[in-house]
Amino acid sequence: MRPIRAATLLTAGLVTLLGVPGTAAAAETPSDLYVNHTADAHCSDAGSGTQAVPFCTIGAAARLVAPGQTVRITPSDRYDGYDENLTIDRSGAPGKPISFVGEGVLLGWDNSLTIKGASHVVVHGLQIDSNLRVSGSTDVELDRMHISTTGFSVTVADGSKNVRVTRNSLASVRVEGGSQNTVVARNKIGSGGEEANVSLQDAPSTAVTNNTVHGDCASRVAVEGNSAGSTVFNNVIHSHTYTTCGQDPLRAAVAVSPSAAPGVRADYNLITHNHSGQVPAYRWAGTTYTTVAAFHAGTGQGGHDLVPPPGTDVDSWKDSPAIDSGDPTAPGVLPTDYGRQPIADDPSIPNTGKDGGYIDRGAHETQDRLEGVSLQLDQPWAPAGTTVKATAVPKALWPAGLTYHFDFGDGTAPVVTKAVTAEHVFKTPCECNVTLTAVNGVGEKVYDNWSAKVTPPGPLTARITATPDLPDSTSPIGGPRPLAVSVSTGDTVAPWPVDSFDVDFGDGRSEHRSGLSGVDHAYGMPGEYKITLTVRDVKGATSTASQKVRVDYAPSGYVAVEPFRLLDTRTTGTPVHSNYEHRVALPVGTTVPGHPLSGAMASAVLNVTLTDATQDGHLTVWSSGQPRPATSSLNIKAGGTSSNTVTVPVGPDGKVYAQLNTGRAVLIVDFVGYYQPNAGQRYSPVAPTRLADTRSAGGALGGGNTRTVKVAGVHGIPADATAVAVNLTSTGATENTHVIAYPDPAKRPTTSNLNPEPGKDKSNQAILPVGPDGTVTFYNNAGSTHLIVDAVGYYGKDGKTLFTPVVPKRLADTRTTGKLAPGATTTVSGLPTGAVGAVLNLTATETTAAGFLTAYGFGSARPEASSLNTLPGLTVPNHVMTPVGDGMVSVGNSWGGPNHVITDLLGYFSQG
């Protein structure tokens, strides 16, 4: 039912709060005083109580406080609080009270507060573990305090007048000694003592209003003596007991003595009880009453009292009989409850209070609990001119009492309504922020908003933009793969919401998605592709757009890592075969446990070893997602061991493939490092420079021994180089063995870089990470062997070129043109435009005598260093990094016999 407004009904019962009288305050108010004895407060009782130098004790402020001043007390940082007995005997003036304010301030254990002979005093928020006594004082307010003690928590005595005891937590309260016009309102009162919880003795015109009272064996409210004009209204009084009480014929929930009864009024109280009947509901003028009907018939009082059945939940926020059933005009009514919440009307409960009022009984006022509201738009994306319906979904205890303000964000006036929906037509296109405000009956507000996309009317028009997707970090999480593109659909013109779209990437793959969003795609091969976008909206319209895109590998820097073994088929039992490709998962992102590397690596540098081959043959390593190229990475003799460095692009699934052309063999793959755009270091070639030769210094490297070689900070290689590219050559080996090169002498990996054999000079190019003080450590596993280390380049901050991988490509094969004679040179062309260096796999075959090949830039002088050592009767490959001149590379044969030379391109360096 629609109630009479509380503001009207409360007028008769309101009391002055916070010591503010009806007359205007003076134009000037003295400054506040401060009390703070915490450790860093710099307090002094000899000062003037400023905020900078506060008083140490409340008593010091109480001795000096003047009318209109407020004493602001900071909570203590000590266990026993301020530990002082406090007496307030100074007075304020009408309209200018003296106030003591301290939320949760502990006066002390067993310390009392006395207000004696004072007037116009306000005390807020103190915590007292003893008694508070008001004696012979006038216009005193005690508000929001916590007082726990045996006996009476608060005593108003000695003819005090106009004392207000409000919104406190108390054990019990006593008004006596002719004190007049006392208000005891909105308190939580309860103890298990022998005294009445609210005791009036010779206390005329005392208002006991809207309290929640608990007790045990004594009366809850007791009125005695000359207490004419006193009232007991709107209280929730729990009469049930928690212990077995002795016989007391005078005990009752509301007990009014014969001498007091003629001048006392009681009504609109709610009294609970249990089946024990130890504390009856009423004892009035010597007669006991157990029901409201009997009480009202016998006294004319309590006609609107409630005594619900035992077990009734009178504290429920939803259906307590205390809700909206009090008298808003009762003497002593406050506009806010124990928790300072306003009087509120529960629209789901009839207003059964006086004259349709809706104040609750007891200390607490039931509130709306307005927790939130959600806004929903039936068409958050629509062309201008469309009717849009907004719906509010409240989360509230009393949704029926809410008012909604729908602001559609286009400059029109908000729609204010009690309905949960509102309709609106947007006249012009906009990205409008629709805001909903829900307001309850006491002015609390909650909000929500939703973006409305108002589009120009017209047809659906698909638009596509495809761009290369390059990485910007080496994080293991995420990152685009090589040959990735980012497809944007954001420029599509869609008057209505897009239902779904398809992207055909032109390589046989496509993707279907709901809504409208960007899509990333990684191609397997460089090339030109046609990407087609097809968009469908919720109204069934379709539109298509296409774009051609050129996809190429991007120039990359090199990231050196500590080498580690990635695969050894001797432990997996899956040797590499000729009849299918062996898939090798690279350490992209978190793929390989213990080795989280960049999720966007573009090319991998591997050391690949074959052993225990069943037939003579060659191995090809290539990027997944591509057809097997007509190139080779490594050659093997049946029963032999061979290794080579391989630089290979990473496939779109983070893998590379390896396959023999015949037979089967054990495959061992060591991870050395990787290239990536926008990461790592650039490469600078150097003239082949010998860094170490054990034949002339140090002697052969014995089995189980190490040798540390300075590789950076010497021979033109800067000290801060992160990796060096070298040719490793073994000669004079006494046993089949393997050599490991690694950066940290204390952390030898289970990898290999070279496989020396007796009677054979063997070489392998390696990219070595630089260790402490610019060194690399070499370890020989068995026998002894001489090692020769020639530098061909380095990676560092002052590097000049970036590496771009290619699909492995055969540039030259002398088996179609004739062998390269001793001392002769062949020219290899077909390198990409702009290449200043090349990464090749150089292979010598059908050799008739031991010797070596040298690769170098066309047009430059032939260096003395070797790129590959030839052996009669063997096919020998090697990874070669060489300068390029005029787009060509020269390959020279040494003094050995004639050779066939096969040159495969793996990638190239260009100025970055």
DORO-411288 format. One line per 4 residues: number of its first residue (from 1); their letters; for each residue x, y, z of C-alpha. Coordinates in steps of 0.001 Angstrom, whole numbers, padded with zeros to 6 digits. Layout:
! DORO-411288
NUM = A = X Y Z  ...
! end
This chain:
! DORO-411288
1 = MRPI = 000000 000000 000000  001133 003565 -000605  002076 004976 002829  001841 008433 004282
5 = RAAT = 005277 009962 003973  007444 009354 007035  008719 012908 006992  005259 014097 007949
9 = LLTA = 004559 011456 010578  007906 011790 012291  007579 015467 013048  005827 014991 016359
13 = GLVT = 008368 012496 017651  011706 013943 016480  014320 014923 018993  017224 017277 018565
17 = LLGV = 020324 015366 017441  024012 016109 017831  023245 018900 020284  021900 021156 017540
21 = PGTA = 019057 023322 018927  016334 025070 017087  018013 028491 017210  020701 029596 014791
25 = AAAE = 024332 028998 015727  026756 031830 016220  028542 033134 013168  031933 031927 014380
29 = TPSD = 032817 028604 015969  036062 028153 017881  038602 025784 016399  038600 022101 017323
33 = LYVN = 040714 020594 020067  042624 017360 019483  043550 014435 021716  046017 011855 020455
37 = HTAD = 048525 009952 022540  049686 007481 019877  053416 006946 019467  054065 009523 016749
41 = AHCS = 051555 012175 017854  054017 014445 019806  051280 015137 022333  051452 017450 025329
45 = DAGS = 048883 018314 028018  050723 021616 028503  049814 022809 025013  046648 024136 023457
49 = GTQA = 045452 020891 021869  046184 021648 018234  046302 018948 015601  050079 019345 015388
53 = VPFC = 050571 019119 019166  047460 017436 020568  046616 016767 024183  047759 013453 025602
57 = TIGA = 044649 012965 027750  040969 013590 027245  040825 015197 030663  043216 017943 029569
61 = AARL = 040826 018875 026769  037812 018606 029084  039340 021198 031396  039744 023756 028587
65 = VAPG = 036961 023108 026077  034784 026145 025406  031248 026497 024040  031077 025573 020362
69 = QTVR = 034290 023559 020417  034659 019895 019446  037244 017652 021080  038370 015175 018416
73 = ITPS = 039868 012059 019979  042097 009654 018036  041763 005955 018970  044519 004760 021256
77 = DRYD = 047280 002423 020156  047538 000965 023661  045829 -002094 025095  044192 -000163 027931
81 = GYDE = 043154 002822 025797  043449 006253 027411  043199 004655 030868  041609 007635 032628
85 = NLTI = 038518 008391 034663  036930 011337 032921  034742 014056 034424  033062 016638 032219
89 = DRSG = 031894 019611 034268  032232 022430 031733  029241 023624 029750  028472 024795 026290
93 = APGK = 025764 027250 025426  022468 027036 023570  023346 026323 019959  027041 025956 020912
97 = PISF = 027547 022663 022726  030890 021254 023783  031394 017984 021937  033632 014970 022519
101 = VGEG = 033916 012855 019366  035938 009652 019011  034635 006693 017041  035664 003515 018875
105 = VLLG = 037879 005345 021365  038484 003214 024459  038395 005273 027604  040031 002401 029485
109 = WDNS = 039338 -000788 031372  037354 -000053 034545  037488 003681 033818  034309 005688 034183
113 = LTIK = 032830 008821 032646  030911 011382 034702  029050 014413 033357  028359 016578 036384
117 = GASH = 026611 019896 036607  027163 020558 032920  024887 021622 030128  024890 021536 026342
121 = VVVH = 027278 018547 026078  027617 015980 023287  029587 012723 023615  029886 010494 020547
125 = GLQI = 031564 007171 019888  033426 006399 023105  033917 002856 024356  033650 002505 028139
129 = DSNL = 034224 -000619 030207  032687 000856 033349  029835 003226 034153  028678 006505 032679
133 = RVSG = 026799 008832 035038  025012 012048 034158  024376 014077 037317  022531 017373 037577
137 = STDV = 023127 018188 033919  021015 019607 031104  020901 019103 027327  023298 016171 027144
141 = ELDR = 023561 013782 024190  025179 010344 024473  025305 008796 021003  026861 005765 019261
145 = MHIS = 028729 004540 022336  029602 001066 023529  029363 000612 027289  029832 -002817 028819
149 = TTGF = 029776 -003242 032587  028003 -004926 035446  025233 -002856 036938  023781 000065 035013
153 = SVTV = 025853 001154 032003  024307 004621 031984  022721 006393 034911  020897 009709 034462
157 = ADGS = 020368 011171 037936  020088 014106 040259  017450 016104 038426  019132 016053 035022
161 = KNVR = 017036 017367 032136  016847 016769 028420  019397 013944 028299  019383 011834 025118
165 = VTRN = 020760 008284 025217  020679 007215 021562  022074 004536 019246  024287 002963 021889
169 = SLAS = 025180 -000587 022803  024460 -000900 026552  024038 -003504 029243  021356 -001469 031000
173 = VRVE = 020240 002099 031586  018807 003823 034691  016973 007152 034892  016321 008346 038436
177 = GGSQ = 016293 011148 040963  013703 013372 039368  015485 013551 035997  013112 014822 033349
181 = NTVV = 012591 014659 029599  015133 011876 029050  015118 010080 025692  016313 006457 025490
185 = ARNK = 016042 005603 021779  017400 003236 019125  019728 001474 021566  020667 -002186 021732
189 = IGSG = 020319 -003050 025410  021009 -006407 026987  022667 -008113 029941  022256 -011090 032200
193 = GEEA = 022354 -009087 035415  019867 -008843 038245  018817 -005301 037420  016167 -004264 034914
197 = NVSL = 017572 -003475 031487  015723 -000154 031352  014908 001204 034790  012962 004415 035428
201 = QDAP = 012630 005559 039054  011086 008971 039633  011847 009940 036030  009047 012093 034640
205 = STAV = 008537 012411 030887  011109 009784 029909  010678 008381 026363  011809 004763 025907
209 = TNNT = 011477 004411 022149  012667 002008 019431  015088 000029 021523  015902 -003660 021194
213 = VHGD = 016082 -005129 024672  017431 -008489 025819  017783 -009696 029379  017584 -012680 031654
217 = CASR = 015954 -012897 035062  015040 -009253 035691  012367 -007103 034079  013276 -005695 030686
221 = VAVE = 011612 -002300 031190  010693 -001262 034749  008952 002033 035594  008530 003063 039216
225 = GNSA = 007821 006069 041413  006801 009425 040059  007470 008913 036353  004448 010706 035039
229 = GSTV = 004431 011455 031336  006840 008629 030528  006257 006491 027427  007335 003032 026234
233 = FNNV = 006819 002818 022460  008120 000920 019399  010474 -001350 021338  011348 -004969 020584
237 = IHSH = 011528 -006647 023993  012770 -010220 024290  011251 -011669 027427  012530 -015230 027113
241 = TYTT = 015293 -016256 029522  018467 -018232 029066  018777 -019543 032655  016482 -020888 035331
245 = CGQD = 015375 -017863 037329  014151 -017691 040885  010623 -016691 041744  009977 -012961 041379
249 = PLRA = 006315 -011943 041248  007250 -008423 040170  009224 -009466 037120  007833 -008841 033573
253 = AVAV = 008905 -007749 030093  007203 -004425 030828  006742 -003810 034565  005042 -000592 035723
257 = SPSA = 004485 -000151 039454  001162 000933 040929  002577 004335 041806  003819 004972 038249
261 = APGV = 001010 003393 036246  -001431 006327 036126  000998 008589 034241  002683 006080 031903
265 = RADY = 001729 005158 028310  002879 002059 026420  002040 000946 022868  003426 -000456 019603
269 = NLIT = 005921 -002679 021428  006772 -006189 020258  007402 -008729 023025  008841 -012175 022395
273 = HNHS = 008642 -015056 024848  009304 -018754 025197  007269 -021566 026624  008811 -021326 030101
277 = GQVP = 006707 -018343 031040  009350 -017241 033564  009046 -013620 032436  005445 -012635 031587
281 = AYRW = 004734 -009975 028982  003292 -007352 031348  002943 -006503 035012  000977 -003268 035280
285 = AGTT = -000107 -001708 038563  000371 -005038 040311  -001525 -007185 037786  000168 -009687 035457
289 = YTTV = -000973 -009983 031833  000273 -012590 029338  -001601 -011486 026228  -002059 -008204 024404
293 = AAFH = -005837 -008538 024523  -005881 -008998 028283  -003414 -006187 028809  -005354 -003733 026655
297 = AGTG = -008660 -004718 028208  -007334 -004294 031708  -005318 -001094 031243  -006327 000579 027999
301 = QGGH = -002623 000380 027033  -000807 -001606 024334  -003634 -001865 021875  -001098 -002159 019041
305 = DLVP = 001428 -004318 020866  002461 -007645 019360  003262 -010835 021269  003986 -013332 018463
309 = PPGT = 004103 -017105 019029  007334 -018585 020401  009942 -019152 017703  008862 -016239 015512
313 = DVDS = 011890 -014706 013773  011423 -011074 014674  014884 -010198 013319  014140 -011289 009744
317 = WKDS = 014767 -008694 007052  011883 -010069 005018  008885 -010914 007158  009446 -009768 010730
321 = PAID = 006269 -008415 012367  008420 -005481 013520  008718 -004123 009964  006650 -001039 009075
325 = SGDP = 004413 -001466 012126  005531 001208 014616  004252 004615 015620  006200 007340 013792
329 = TAPG = 004708 009997 016096  005858 008413 019343  007858 010640 021705  011594 010269 021170
333 = VLPT = 011471 008904 017598  014758 009453 015724  015061 009954 011961  017824 007296 011766
337 = DYGR = 018314 003925 013431  021065 002300 015476  023288 002092 012403  022382 005620 011257
341 = QPIA = 020215 004240 008448  017110 006247 007546  013549 005167 008147  012572 003136 005100
345 = DDPS = 009355 001721 003702  009344 -001940 002656  006928 -001896 -000299  006291 -005639 000030
349 = IPNT = 004847 -005332 003545  001646 -003445 004441  002180 -000305 006514  000437 -001184 009760
353 = GKDG = 001958 001594 011846  -000023 004465 013228  -001943 006301 010535  -000303 004117 007840
357 = GYID = 003221 004957 009005  006118 002631 008257  008701 003030 010994  009995 -000327 012258
361 = RGAH = 009925 -001398 015891  013253 -001918 017650  016713 -000411 017243  017203 -001416 013604
365 = ETQD = 015325 -000155 010582  014962 -002683 007764  016674 -001360 004638  016310 -002042 000970
369 = RLEG = 019719 -003714 000543  020023 -002251 -002919  023079 -004178 -004144  023110 -003401 -007841
373 = VSLQ = 021297 -003174 -011133  022013 -004569 -014596  021145 -002839 -017836  020144 -004821 -020902
377 = LDQP = 019527 -003497 -024418  017533 -005639 -026795  019439 -004132 -029737  022764 -002649 -028631
381 = WAPA = 023832 -002488 -032294  021320 -001146 -034780  020952 001577 -037427  019609 005009 -036547
385 = GTTV = 015817 005114 -036479  015469 001726 -034775  013449 001495 -031562  015707 000214 -028785
389 = KATA = 014272 -001268 -025602  016263 -000921 -022366  015521 -003234 -019436  016605 -002878 -015806
393 = VPKA = 017320 -006008 -013780  017644 -004915 -010136  019353 -006793 -007345  017420 -005439 -004400
397 = LWPA = 015352 -006583 -001449  012564 -004195 -002452  012591 -003929 -006246  009026 -002653 -006338
401 = GLTY = 010086 000574 -004628  012760 001524 -007171  012698 004407 -009613  014760 004097 -012809
405 = HFDF = 016534 006822 -014745  017395 005718 -018307  019873 008133 -019939  020431 007060 -023545
409 = GDGT = 023557 009179 -023943  022511 011057 -027077  021651 014344 -025418  017969 013615 -024951
413 = APVV = 016376 013920 -021513  016554 010793 -019348  013452 008640 -019060  012403 008483 -015387
417 = TKAV = 009985 005685 -014613  008912 003089 -012078  008739 000552 -014899  011741 -001676 -015520
421 = TAEH = 011749 -000930 -019263  012032 002130 -021450  012043 002521 -025228  014070 005004 -027256
425 = VFKT = 014732 005874 -030904  018229 007125 -031698  017952 009760 -034409  021606 009915 -035505
429 = PCEC = 024561 007476 -035549  026689 007419 -032413  028681 005307 -030007  026367 006208 -027134
433 = NVTL = 026916 005254 -023518  023517 004315 -022118  023423 004805 -018339  020900 003382 -015905
437 = TAVN = 020449 004737 -012379  018218 002898 -009918  017097 004845 -006835  015310 003399 -003831
441 = GVGE = 012988 005096 -001366  015764 006416 000877  017837 007850 -001953  020410 005081 -002349
445 = KVYD = 021606 004764 -005928  023219 002046 -008031  024364 002290 -011624  025082 000324 -014769
449 = NWSA = 025858 001268 -018329  025927 -000274 -021765  027407 000905 -025022  024941 001372 -027844
453 = KVTP = 026378 001256 -031351  024067 003321 -033525  025087 002965 -037172  024164 004773 -040385
457 = PGPL = 021440 002942 -042299  022739 001140 -045392  023957 -002190 -046803  026391 -004598 -045157
461 = TARI = 029844 -003999 -046718  032748 -006323 -045919  036223 -004791 -045723  039500 -006582 -045073
465 = TATP = 043038 -005499 -044207  045814 -008108 -044044  049292 -007182 -042781  052395 -009149 -041763
469 = DLPD = 052329 -010115 -038100  055795 -009703 -036596  056798 -010414 -033011  057826 -007707 -030554
473 = STSP = 059239 -009837 -027720  060853 -013175 -026921  058209 -014140 -024391  057432 -017871 -024273
477 = IGGP = 053750 -016997 -024102  052117 -016213 -027411  053851 -014498 -030302  053214 -014930 -034031
481 = RPLA = 054771 -017774 -035998  056848 -017177 -039148  054900 -016206 -042261  052046 -014976 -040095
485 = VSVS = 049520 -012371 -041173  046999 -010455 -039133  043617 -010111 -040802  041500 -007173 -039646
489 = TGDT = 037778 -007016 -040313  037246 -003892 -038232  036569 -001592 -041178  033542 -003629 -042234
493 = VAPW = 030449 -001435 -042488  027693 -003291 -040643  024454 -001455 -039840  023254 -004551 -037954
497 = PVDS = 025280 -006882 -035703  027475 -009365 -037524  026378 -012945 -036923  029486 -014654 -038271
501 = FDVD = 032258 -014446 -040827  034563 -016761 -042768  038114 -016116 -043903  039573 -018162 -046769
505 = FGDG = 043341 -017721 -046521  044048 -018907 -050062  046242 -021829 -049010  043499 -024398 -048641
509 = RSEH = 042689 -023375 -045076  039869 -021217 -043735  038367 -020134 -040443  034801 -019552 -039285
513 = RSGL = 034007 -017268 -036350  031026 -015670 -034692  030710 -011921 -034403  033330 -009691 -035967
517 = SGVD = 036973 -009865 -034900  040522 -010051 -036120  042113 -013348 -037187  045769 -014393 -037259
521 = HAYG = 047093 -017026 -039638  050498 -018602 -040244  051304 -019819 -043767  053514 -022788 -044448
525 = MPGE = 055232 -021363 -047545  056245 -017882 -048671  054256 -016636 -051627  051322 -014534 -052766
529 = YKIT = 047899 -015470 -051474  044366 -014214 -051991  042484 -013789 -048719  038685 -013679 -048968
533 = LTVR = 036382 -012416 -046208  032687 -013314 -046162  030497 -011542 -043567  026905 -012324 -042544
537 = DVKG = 024721 -010150 -040296  021804 -011065 -038020  019311 -009975 -040673  020657 -012488 -043214
541 = ATST = 022647 -010066 -045390  025997 -011269 -046833  029007 -009351 -048178  032432 -010438 -049487
545 = ASQK = 035814 -008710 -049847  039251 -009950 -050948  042876 -008859 -050708  046101 -010259 -052133
549 = VRVD = 048981 -010482 -049696  052674 -011272 -050202  054068 -013463 -047430  057837 -013697 -046922
553 = YAPS = 060249 -014523 -044149  061348 -011396 -042284  064957 -010355 -041533  065930 -011607 -038074
557 = GYVA = 068521 -011265 -035343  070177 -014210 -033633  069425 -015265 -030055  072139 -017424 -028528
561 = VEPF = 071189 -020042 -025925  073063 -022652 -023963  073006 -025749 -026209  070846 -028674 -025158
565 = RLLD = 069826 -032026 -026584  066442 -031851 -028211  066071 -035398 -029581  067914 -038711 -029461
569 = TRTT = 066059 -041567 -031116  068254 -044063 -029262  066120 -043252 -026203  062776 -042921 -027999
573 = GTPV = 063152 -046062 -030138  061956 -044182 -033247  064848 -043992 -035754  064561 -041768 -038774
577 = HSNY = 063362 -043595 -041946  063204 -043055 -045646  059523 -043893 -045989  058108 -041094 -043807
581 = EHRV = 059126 -037768 -042303  060250 -037665 -038660  058567 -034753 -036840  060812 -032811 -034491
585 = ALPV = 059114 -030445 -032027  061229 -027337 -031520  061415 -025493 -028167  058902 -022899 -029257
589 = GTTV = 057336 -021269 -026198  056869 -023914 -023501  056809 -026936 -025828  059989 -028512 -024439
593 = PGHP = 059947 -028909 -020629  062783 -027089 -018930  063588 -024961 -021963  061004 -022160 -022364
597 = LSGA = 062087 -020077 -025331  060416 -017495 -027516  056995 -018364 -028833  057832 -016436 -031998
601 = MASA = 061180 -017917 -033096  061434 -017873 -036897  064405 -020150 -037664  066246 -022704 -035598
605 = VLNV = 069969 -023489 -035632  070471 -027182 -034937  073397 -029584 -034798  072122 -032742 -036470
609 = TLTD = 073911 -036077 -036117  073254 -039415 -037834  074733 -042712 -036671  074184 -046436 -037191
613 = ATQD = 072863 -045861 -040694  071785 -049030 -042522  072672 -047617 -045972  074619 -044808 -047579
617 = GHLT = 072321 -041835 -047962  071467 -038297 -047064  069081 -036580 -044647  066899 -033614 -045486
621 = VWSS = 065642 -031283 -042743  062915 -028793 -043642  060078 -026709 -042231  056779 -028423 -041481
625 = GQPR = 053971 -027207 -043692  056201 -027325 -046779  056870 -030083 -049325  060163 -031919 -048960
629 = PATS = 062804 -029925 -050870  065280 -031461 -053315  068190 -030549 -051063  070272 -032333 -048446
633 = SLNI = 071298 -031380 -044928  073594 -034239 -043999  075266 -037205 -045711  075976 -040577 -044067
637 = KAGG = 077870 -043779 -044826  076405 -047081 -043748  077584 -047810 -040216  079204 -044382 -039859
641 = TSSN = 078564 -041220 -037866  078127 -037788 -039448  077045 -034377 -038141  076316 -030973 -039567
645 = TVTV = 074860 -027635 -038503  071420 -026991 -039995  069587 -023661 -040156  065902 -024268 -040854
649 = PVGP = 062709 -022155 -040705  060226 -023022 -037975  056993 -024489 -039285  053560 -023013 -038485
653 = DGKV = 053059 -025761 -035896  056471 -025180 -034276  058025 -028262 -035869  060538 -029293 -038534
657 = YAQL = 060677 -032542 -040481  063624 -034858 -041079  063743 -037731 -043599  066366 -040050 -045087
661 = NTGR = 066414 -040763 -048771  067109 -044432 -048041  067350 -046847 -045121  067151 -045812 -041508
665 = AVLI = 069487 -044337 -038878  069678 -042964 -035369  068831 -039239 -035362  070295 -036877 -032753
669 = VDFV = 069276 -033205 -032710  070905 -030553 -030511  069360 -027079 -030216  071956 -024316 -030623
673 = GYYQ = 070019 -021035 -031023  067398 -019275 -033095  066665 -016281 -035310  063681 -013982 -034772
677 = PNAG = 062515 -010620 -036153  062882 -007697 -033735  065048 -009741 -031374  068604 -010933 -030856
681 = QRYS = 071864 -009648 -032352  073028 -008864 -035881  075769 -010725 -037688  079103 -009384 -038916
685 = PVAP = 081430 -011566 -040970  085172 -011464 -040372  088032 -012594 -042548  088624 -016255 -041596
689 = TRLA = 090716 -015994 -038450  092370 -018830 -036564  091432 -018719 -032906  093097 -021991 -031854
693 = DTRS = 095227 -024787 -033320  096345 -027485 -030896  099020 -028649 -033331  100990 -025489 -032547
697 = AGGA = 099789 -024658 -029033  098759 -026877 -026147  098934 -030233 -027893  096178 -032663 -028749
701 = LGGG = 093083 -032585 -026573  092919 -035823 -024586  089849 -037863 -023763  087855 -036514 -020797
705 = NTRT = 089765 -033219 -020915  088714 -029655 -021684  090404 -026692 -023322  089148 -023087 -022948
709 = VKVA = 089672 -020763 -025913  089336 -016993 -026023  086897 -016193 -028849  085665 -012639 -028088
713 = GVHG = 087765 -009537 -027411  090415 -010905 -029835  091101 -010798 -033583  088570 -008051 -034232
717 = IPAD = 085686 -009842 -032486  084249 -007455 -029865  084316 -008445 -026205  080509 -008152 -025935
721 = ATAV = 079776 -010543 -028796  077051 -012991 -027773  077997 -015754 -030238  080731 -016562 -032778
725 = AVNL = 080471 -018544 -036000  083451 -020904 -036386  084664 -023779 -038493  085749 -026663 -036242
729 = TSTG = 088225 -029130 -037724  089618 -032289 -036151  092774 -034083 -037293  094942 -036827 -035893
733 = ATEN = 092147 -038450 -033885  093167 -041687 -032183  089618 -042962 -031581  086081 -042376 -032701
737 = THVI = 084906 -039601 -030374  082815 -036483 -030150  083694 -032904 -029215  081398 -030569 -027291
741 = AYPD = 081704 -026750 -027408  079860 -024842 -024681  079902 -021417 -022951  079938 -022191 -019201
745 = PAKR = 082857 -024389 -018066  080798 -025527 -015074  077773 -026649 -017144  078761 -029097 -019865
749 = PTTS = 075717 -030112 -021944  075015 -033565 -023367  075391 -032298 -026935  078040 -032596 -029651
753 = NLNP = 079501 -030337 -032324  082032 -032567 -034116  082579 -036322 -034530  086334 -036977 -035093
757 = EPGK = 087465 -040311 -036577  090974 -041805 -036895  092583 -041207 -040264  090081 -038528 -041323
761 = DKSN = 090153 -034757 -041168  086566 -033781 -040279  085007 -030334 -040069  081730 -028801 -038991
765 = QAIL = 080625 -025208 -038795  079160 -024193 -035456  077554 -021087 -033939  078885 -020973 -030390
769 = PVGP = 077424 -018894 -027527  080152 -016907 -025789  080797 -017674 -022123  082552 -015877 -019263
773 = DGTV = 085320 -013471 -020252  084683 -014086 -023944  085578 -017795 -023871  084304 -021116 -025170
777 = TFYN = 085237 -024465 -023609  085923 -027584 -025707  085591 -031121 -024354  086852 -034320 -026005
781 = NAGS = 085068 -037499 -025028  087654 -040222 -025863  091172 -040781 -027192  092889 -037640 -028352
785 = THLI = 092508 -035301 -031276  093877 -032033 -032553  091370 -029202 -032924  091505 -026225 -035243
789 = VDAV = 089085 -023328 -034609  088622 -020699 -037337  086239 -017741 -036807  084168 -016583 -039774
793 = GYYG = 081869 -014075 -038028  080160 -012999 -034835  076834 -011789 -033451  076787 -008659 -031299
797 = KDGK = 075437 -005185 -030645  077534 -003685 -033425  076588 -006411 -035916  075736 -005202 -039403
801 = TLFT = 073374 -007715 -040996  070139 -009595 -040349  069347 -013124 -041457  066422 -014088 -043677
805 = PVVP = 065648 -017799 -044096  064424 -019244 -047374  062779 -022442 -048465  065874 -024656 -049018
809 = KRLA = 066912 -024252 -052629  069581 -025915 -054751  071710 -023239 -056415  074331 -025373 -058172
813 = DTRT = 075310 -029020 -058761  078495 -029784 -060753  077261 -033301 -061403  075429 -031717 -064333
817 = TGKL = 078372 -029594 -065511  081499 -031523 -064571  083827 -031889 -061604  085651 -028958 -060048
821 = APGA = 089358 -029529 -060732  092119 -028956 -058139  092897 -025236 -057911  089786 -024341 -059930
825 = TTTV = 086907 -022083 -058876  083201 -022244 -059680  080745 -019383 -059396  077381 -019877 -057753
829 = SGLP = 074660 -017378 -058660  070956 -017005 -057945  071220 -015411 -054531  068476 -012968 -053496
833 = TGAV = 068830 -009299 -054348  070458 -007364 -051506  072230 -010388 -050051  075658 -009523 -048610
837 = GAVL = 076134 -012949 -047033  074761 -016425 -047512  074097 -019492 -045380  074791 -022535 -047536
841 = NLTA = 074911 -026256 -047205  078013 -027117 -049219  078534 -030767 -050190  081572 -032430 -051793
845 = TETT = 081135 -035853 -053373  082985 -038329 -055581  086269 -036981 -054238  089446 -038736 -055392
849 = AAGF = 091924 -037212 -052925  091904 -035413 -049573  091654 -031641 -049764  089306 -028809 -048970
853 = LTAY = 086838 -026372 -050495  086664 -022646 -049761  083549 -020501 -050247  083987 -016713 -050497
857 = GFGS = 082411 -013607 -051970  082551 -013330 -055737  085117 -010789 -056880  087162 -010892 -053665
861 = ARPE = 090526 -012557 -053015  090334 -016220 -052183  091191 -016772 -048500  093466 -019567 -047296
865 = ASSL = 090920 -020973 -044835  088791 -024023 -045601  085009 -024245 -045615  084856 -028015 -046009
869 = NTLP = 087405 -030843 -045815  087118 -033384 -048649  087841 -037079 -048184  088227 -039667 -050933
873 = GLTV = 085302 -042017 -051217  083097 -039962 -048888  080296 -037478 -049425  080998 -034601 -047016
877 = PNHV = 078537 -031771 -046232  079130 -028610 -044199  077118 -025610 -043081  078835 -022545 -044545
881 = MTPV = 078387 -018823 -043815  080104 -016802 -046521  080149 -013259 -047919  078349 -012566 -051221
885 = GDGM = 079679 -010384 -054038  077406 -009025 -056762  074823 -011647 -055882  077276 -014515 -056304
889 = VSVG = 079535 -016822 -054290  082785 -018400 -055458  083759 -021934 -054427  087423 -022893 -054883
893 = NSWG = 088967 -026370 -054797  092331 -026890 -053090  095246 -029056 -054050  093275 -032305 -053608
897 = GPNH = 091604 -034249 -056335  088632 -033127 -058401  085252 -032907 -056660  081634 -032594 -057463
901 = VITD = 080258 -029619 -055528  076588 -029242 -054545  075440 -025860 -053187  072101 -025467 -051349
905 = LLGY = 070849 -022092 -050108  069394 -021998 -046556  069157 -018225 -046118  070981 -014954 -046568
909 = FSQG = 072212 -011879 -044690  071289 -008340 -045679  072031 -004930 -044251  069614 -004248 -041386
! end
